Amino acid sequence: MKTRLSTLRRLVVPAFAAVAFLCSAAAAFAQAPIVATDPWMREPMARAEQTAIFVVLENKTAEKRQLVSATSTAAEKVELHTMSMEGGMMKMTQVKAIDIPANGKAELKPGSFHIMFFGLKERPGSGATVDVTLTFDNGQTLPIKAVVRKPEGMR
């Protein structure tokens, strides 16, 4: 009886440890450090070779993160930008990174931070999707699909 109990312990304890490890690993994967919601691309204007991507980035960690780059095969060049008023005129400026506060959000939206596409390789119409890969300061990459749409007020 003692031998059976000893054998049972040798089998059951490691099995429970393995299950506990797998559950904790699954929980870590289930809560991604950065989550992207509502990614969209402004439908390019007639003959324009550039457009912008907008998205809400939510940081689910206790550490500040930064979006440091974006890539896409849909454009020759992709840059991070912001908009600001200067002398009564809106000015677009390239930035090295976009901060995402710990346990907070960064909203990339028209008139503010955004991802700029230059040298569009094709002209996607409303409803199409464009693949974009976001890269963060900790090395995390996040693939997103931006839905092409006309901004409010455009026909």
Secondary structure, 3 states (H helix, E strand, C coil): CHHHHHHHHHHHHHHHHHHHHHHHHHHHHHCCCEEEEEEEEECCCCCCCEEEEEEEEEECCCCCEEEEEEECCCEEEEEEEEEEEECCEEEEEECCCEEECCCCEEEECCCCCEEEEEEECCCCCCCCEEEEEEEECCCCEEEEEEEEECCCCCC
